[in-house]
């Protein structure tokens, strides 16, 4: 099980201000044992229930301390026939709202944050042509006027939130997800300002010079990356929604910066540390506010340590120092397209 999941379990089990990181891990293990359940797909790519779209978005932090250090393998440009982590759109303004540059992307979707006056109020998600958006169980469809002459509708979720979904000029699908503050008219205004084209390569503050052979990059964001096996990638690409099929992910590698619980005593993780029982390596960064976590499922501990030791962290507060995702890892991790 991933350290991140154990930390999440611990959050639900005890007040964070009294917990040491070791206590957090132990609390997570206790709660996991009580539940007696395996970890599933939802733990791999976080599902934002308030917005209802798969994402691995995370907010920037201050400059992390360079813990493991290594020079990433040179990668170059994307080879023909390989998937490129380059969004099909770029950020824009729509009245009082700003849609930022895309910061998260998988084989089946791209996401960008929507802000008003600096406050995040929603999420724009774009599904490429031929990819079906992931449906929400029990959502009510409400017809609305076309957007730019193309079909559009609202979805009222069981949770009370709403989405606006519409067809794009290139045949893809757009979705404005509301975090609870946008009116239907405001969601329409954001959608009407969208245009396909002009996208630039997705960038990340994380790079790694070593990824085991046979693994491919499934999803990435500014501060996270998920790798699955080549066989799993082929399975994903064959699905209409380009997502994981329901069930357990048996082989997975995760690299990410995770927030540390406020008030937690974290002295024991100031130096790099690996554990074999949960197959994870981690170290404090960003003045103790974040932890670099490299974790795996179905990965040998020695392999995970090699990945961890190859990770290089750029300044999350300075995107100009980041690398394109396509160039942040060995070239073979980019999936082959059929």
N, C-alpha and C positions, 0 to 999 in steps of 0.2 A: 504494500500500500504506500501511496505517496505521502511525503511529509506534509504537503499542503492539506491533504484530506485529514490527517491526524490533527493538524492545527485547527481545522474547521470543526472537527468533532470536539476538540478541547474548548473552543469558543462556546459551544452549547452546554458544556459540562461544568464550568467553574468560572468565577470572576477573573478576567485577564490580569488585573493589577497585582494579584498575589502569585502569579505563576512564573516560574523559571521555564526556559525553553524545554529543558528535560522534562519538567512537570507537564508541559503542554503535550509533548509527545506521549508521555505515559497516560495522561488523561484521555488523549485520542484513542490510544490502544484499548483502554478499558471500555470506552463507549462503543468502539467497534466490536469488541468481543461480546458485549451485552446485546448488541443488535444482531450479531452473528450473520452479517451479510457481506457479500463480496462487493468490490467497487465496480461501477458500471460506466457506460459511455458518457453519461452526464458529467462525470468527474473529469473527463478528458478535455472536452470543449465546454466551457461554462455556459449554461443556458440562463439568460437574463429574463426571469419570469415577468418582471415589470415591463420589459420591452419586447420579449418574446422572440428573440433571434439568437442563433448561436454566435458566440463571440469569445474572444480572449483579450478583450480590451483591458488596459490597466493604466492608471494615471501616472505621469512622470514623477520621478523623485529627484532628490539632490544627488550630486556626484557620488557614486559608490567608490569605496576603496577598492583598488585593484587587488583582488585576492589571488585566485589562480591566474597565472600569466603565461601566455604562449602566443606565438605568431600564427594567425589562421592561415590555412592553406590558400594560395592564390587560386582564384576561381575563373575570372574573366566573364565574358558575356554568355547569355543563355544559348545553348545549342538549339538548332531547329528541331521541332518535335517535342521539346520539353516544356512543361508548365512554367510560366513566369509569374512571379509574385508582383505583377504590375497592374494596379487597378485600372478599370475602364473609365474612370471619372476622377475629377479633382474637386477640392473644396470650393465653396461659393457662398455668396450672401443672398438672403431672401428677406427683404424688409429688415425687421429687427433681429433676425435670426442668422446665425453663421453656421454653416456646415463645414467642419474642419477637413483637412486632408485625411484620406483613409488611413487608419492606424491598425487595422486587423483584417486578415484575409485567409481564406481556406480554399480548397479546390472548388467549393460550391458557392461562396458568398464573399462579399467585401463590406466592411462596416466603417462608418465615420460618425463621430459625435456631433450632435446638434446643440448649440449653445445660444443663450440669450443673455447679453450683458455679462459674459464670462461664466454663467452658470449652465451646467449641463441639463438639458431638458428633454432629450430624446436621442434616438439613434437612427441614422439612415443606413439601410442595408440594401445591397444590390446583388441580384442573382443573374448570372450571365445567360445568354440565349441558350435554350435547351435544358436548363436546370430548373427543376421544380422547387419552389420555396417550401420550407418545412411547415406543415399545417399545425394549427393549434386545436387541440381537442375541445369540442364544445363551443367553439367560437360562432357568433352569429354574423352572417354576411349582410351588409347594408349597402344597397346600390347608391351610387353618387354620380354626378355628371362626369363625363370623360375629362381626362387631363391631356392637353395638347392633342385632342382628337382620338385618344386611345382609352380603352376600357379602364375603369377604376372602381374601387369599392372600399368600404370601411369594414373592419372586423372588430366586433365587440367581444372581448375575451371573458371567460368565466371569472377571471380575477377582477374584472371591472375596467381594465385598461383597454385601449383601442389602438388599432393600426390603420394606416391608409396604404392600400396596395394598388399599384397601377402598372400597366404595360409601358415599356420603354421603347424608344425609337429603334434600337437595334434588335428588338425581339426579346430582350431580357425583362426582368421584373424588378420594380423598385418598391421599397417599403419604408414608410416613416413610422417609427415606433414611439409612442408617447410615454413619458415617465410620470404622467399624472397632471401636467400643467398645460399641455397644448390643447386648444379647441380643435374641432373638426376643420374649421375654416383656416386655422393657422397651419395645420398639417397639409392642407391643400396648397397653401401659399408656398411652403417649403418644397413640396413636390413639383409645383409649377416652375420653380427656379432651377430644377435639375437639368443637366445636359450630359449626354454621353460624350466621352472624348477628353483628351488632354491629360490623362492620368500619367503620373510619374512613378518609378519603382518604389514599392513599399520599403521603408527603412527601419532598422532595428538597432538598439543599443547593445545587443548581445551578438557575439560571434563565437564560433567554435571551430578549431582546426581539426578536430577528430570526431567523426561519427562512424559507428561500425558499418561495415559493408552490408548491404541488403536493406538498409533503412532509408525511407524517403520522407521528405518534409510534407506534412499534411496541412498544417495551419501555423500562422506566424502573426505576431504583432510587434509593437514597439519594444515590449519587454518580455515576450514569451515565444516559445516554439514547441511544436509537437511533431514527433517523428513516429511513423508506423512502418511495418514491413512492406516490401514491394508487393507481396501478394495481397495485403490489405488495401493498398493503394489501387490495385487493379479492381478489387471488389467495390471500392468506393466510386471509382470512375464509371463503373457499370450501373450504378444506382441512379435513378432519375433525379434525386436530390443531392447527390454527391456527398452524402453523410455516412457515418457509421451505421451499419445495421444494428438493431437492438441486441444487446448481449455484452459479455465481458470482453474487453480488449486484452488479449493475452500477451501481446508484445508492443511495448510503447516506450519512447524516450521523451522526457520533458525537460526543458531548460527554461527557467524563469526567475524573475525577481518578484519576491512575495513580501507584502507588508508584514512587519513584526507587530505583535499585539502591543498597544500602548501600555506602558508601565511594567511590562514583563522584564525580569532580570535575565540578561542574555550573555553573561560573561563567558560561559562555557563554549560559545560558538564564535568567538572572535577569531579563532584559528580554524582553518578548513577541517572539516570533520566528515567522515563517511560512516554509515551504519549498514550492516548487511541484512538485518532482519526486515527492514522496510526498503532496502535497496535505494538509498538516497545519500547524496553528499550535499553539504550546505555550509555556508559561512556568512557572517554578518557583513553588510556593506552599507553605504550611505549613512555613515555615522550611527549605525545600529537601527536605522529605520526600515531597512529591507534586508532580506536574506536571499542570497543566490542559492537556488535549489536546483540540483540536477537529480532527477529521479527516474526510475524505470520499472517496468513490469516485464518479466521474462528476459531480463538482461543480467548478465553476469556482473557481480560487484566489481571485479577488476576492470571490466569494460567501462562501467559507469564512472569509475575513478579516472580513467584516461580521458573520457569526455569532459569531466569536471575540470581536470587540470589543463585542458586546452581552451577553456572559456576565457574570453577577454570582454571586459565591460567598458563601454564608452559612457560619456556623461549623459544621463537621461534628460537633463535640463537643456542640453545643446544638441538638437537634431542635426546640426551641421557636422557633428563629429560621428554620426552614425554611418553604418554601411547599408547598401541595398541588401534586402533579404536574399536576393538571387546570388549575392557575392559573399554572404556572411558564413557560408558553410561549404564543405567540399562539393564540387559540381555534381557528383553522382546522386546527391540527395534530391535534386529536382525531379519530380515525377515525369515519366514518359507518357505522352498523350497518344491515344490510339488514332 
